[in-house]
Amino acid sequence: MNCGGDDSDGGDGGGYHIKSFSIEGSFPSSTGQFVPINSGVNNGQFRVSWKTTANELYRVRLLLHNNDVLTEEESGLMLYQNNCNMGNLGQDDVCGSSFVRSCQFSNDNTVRCGTKKTNITRFLDQIPKRAYMILKICGGGLSYDDCDTKSVEIEFQ
């Protein structure tokens, strides 16, 4: 029996919920509908920030996708991943409940976020290209099965 609705918002679950997700682009958007990321402006720099209710071990992923939501079958193009708050197990793992990551979009169609460099040439079927950056935070122990996502519309220029 279908009661309607979608269990993706899952109630309280394990408490791994995204409070906010924002991207500061290369320059302010004139329309405000999307965040411009331009390799020729400000050296292609952009900043990604988030706040979450998670304050213990969690995995964060920043993905690039044509749509603002991912189905279970889709994974998106990963731009950044980190296992946060694992103590001394990771070199860059102290994320806390709020975090800011600087990234860069280069003329060679690569995006660097932290130490991860991703070639997005296949994704960029045109320039300018509007797409979505999706933040996915998962907790629930090492199984990472309690997840929340948020997206921001961007435009690569």
C-alpha positions as CSV (number, residue, x, y, z in Angstrom):
1,M,0.0,0.0,0.0
2,N,1.4,3.4,-1.0
3,C,0.8,6.1,1.6
4,G,2.2,8.8,-0.7
5,G,5.2,10.9,0.0
6,D,8.8,10.0,-0.2
7,D,10.9,8.5,2.6
8,S,14.0,10.2,1.4
9,D,13.7,12.9,4.1
10,G,13.7,10.1,6.6
11,G,12.8,12.0,9.8
12,D,15.5,12.3,12.4
13,G,17.4,9.2,11.4
14,G,21.0,9.4,12.5
15,G,21.2,13.1,12.4
16,Y,23.3,13.5,9.3
17,H,21.4,16.4,7.7
18,I,22.7,19.3,5.7
19,K,21.7,22.7,7.2
20,S,23.1,24.8,4.4
21,F,25.2,24.4,1.2
22,S,26.5,27.3,-0.8
23,I,29.0,28.1,-3.6
24,E,30.7,31.4,-4.0
25,G,31.5,31.6,-7.7
26,S,34.2,33.5,-9.7
27,F,32.0,36.6,-9.6
28,P,28.4,37.5,-8.5
29,S,25.7,36.3,-10.9
30,S,23.8,39.0,-12.7
31,T,20.6,36.9,-12.6
32,G,21.0,35.2,-9.3
33,Q,19.7,32.0,-10.7
34,F,23.0,30.2,-10.9
35,V,26.6,30.5,-9.7
36,P,29.1,31.4,-12.4
37,I,32.4,29.6,-12.4
38,N,34.8,31.0,-15.0
39,S,38.3,29.8,-15.5
40,G,39.4,33.3,-16.8
41,V,38.1,35.2,-13.8
42,N,39.8,35.3,-10.4
43,N,42.1,32.4,-11.6
44,G,39.0,30.1,-11.8
45,Q,38.7,30.1,-8.0
46,F,35.4,29.3,-6.3
47,R,34.5,28.3,-2.7
48,V,32.2,25.6,-1.5
49,S,30.8,25.8,2.1
50,W,28.4,23.7,4.1
51,K,26.9,23.3,7.5
52,T,25.6,20.0,8.8
53,T,24.2,18.5,12.0
54,A,26.9,15.8,11.8
55,N,29.5,16.3,14.4
56,E,31.2,12.9,14.3
57,L,32.5,10.6,11.6
58,Y,30.9,11.4,8.2
59,R,31.7,11.2,4.5
60,V,31.3,14.2,2.3
61,R,31.2,14.1,-1.5
62,L,30.9,17.0,-3.9
63,L,29.5,15.8,-7.2
64,L,28.8,17.3,-10.6
65,H,25.6,16.3,-12.4
66,N,23.2,17.5,-15.1
67,N,20.2,17.3,-12.7
68,D,19.6,18.7,-9.2
69,V,19.0,15.2,-7.7
70,L,20.7,11.8,-8.1
71,T,18.7,8.6,-8.4
72,E,20.1,5.6,-6.6
73,E,21.6,4.3,-9.9
74,E,23.4,7.6,-10.6
75,S,26.6,8.6,-8.9
76,G,27.6,11.9,-10.6
77,L,31.1,13.1,-11.4
78,M,33.0,13.3,-8.1
79,L,35.0,16.5,-7.6
80,Y,35.8,16.1,-3.9
81,Q,35.5,13.4,-1.2
82,N,36.6,13.4,2.4
83,N,36.0,11.2,5.4
84,C,35.6,13.8,8.1
85,N,36.5,13.7,11.8
86,M,38.4,10.4,11.8
87,G,41.1,11.7,14.1
88,N,44.6,11.0,12.8
89,L,43.6,8.6,10.0
90,G,43.3,11.3,7.4
91,Q,45.5,14.3,6.5
92,D,42.6,16.7,5.7
93,D,39.8,15.2,7.8
94,V,38.9,17.8,10.4
95,C,35.6,19.1,8.8
96,G,33.5,19.7,11.9
97,S,29.9,20.7,11.4
98,S,30.8,23.6,9.1
99,F,33.5,23.7,6.4
100,V,34.8,25.8,3.5
101,R,36.7,24.3,0.7
102,S,38.5,26.4,-2.0
103,C,38.4,24.9,-5.5
104,Q,39.7,26.0,-8.9
105,F,38.3,25.5,-12.5
106,S,41.2,25.7,-15.0
107,N,41.4,26.3,-18.8
108,D,42.3,22.7,-19.3
109,N,38.8,21.7,-18.1
110,T,40.0,20.4,-14.7
111,V,38.5,21.1,-11.3
112,R,40.8,21.0,-8.3
113,C,39.2,20.8,-4.8
114,G,41.7,20.1,-2.1
115,T,44.2,17.5,-3.4
116,K,41.7,15.9,-5.9
117,K,42.0,17.1,-9.5
118,T,39.2,16.0,-11.9
119,N,39.1,16.3,-15.7
120,I,35.5,17.3,-16.6
121,T,36.1,17.6,-20.4
122,R,33.6,14.7,-21.1
123,F,31.0,16.4,-18.9
124,L,31.4,19.8,-20.6
125,D,29.5,19.2,-23.9
126,Q,29.3,22.9,-24.4
127,I,30.5,26.2,-22.8
128,P,28.8,27.8,-21.1
129,K,27.3,24.8,-19.4
130,R,24.8,24.9,-16.7
131,A,24.8,22.0,-14.3
132,Y,24.5,21.2,-10.6
133,M,27.0,20.7,-7.8
134,I,25.6,18.3,-5.3
135,L,26.8,18.0,-1.8
136,K,26.2,14.5,-0.3
137,I,26.9,13.9,3.4
138,C,26.6,10.4,4.8
139,G,27.1,9.1,8.3
140,G,25.9,6.2,10.3
141,G,29.2,4.6,11.1
142,L,31.5,3.0,8.5
143,S,28.5,1.8,6.4
144,Y,27.7,5.5,5.6
145,D,24.0,4.6,5.0
146,D,22.4,7.7,6.5
147,C,22.7,10.4,3.8
148,D,21.4,13.8,2.9
149,T,22.0,15.8,-0.3
150,K,21.6,19.4,-1.4
151,S,22.3,21.0,-4.8
152,V,23.3,24.4,-6.2
153,E,22.9,25.4,-9.9
154,I,26.2,26.5,-11.4
155,E,27.4,27.5,-14.8
156,F,30.9,26.7,-16.2
157,Q,32.1,29.6,-18.4
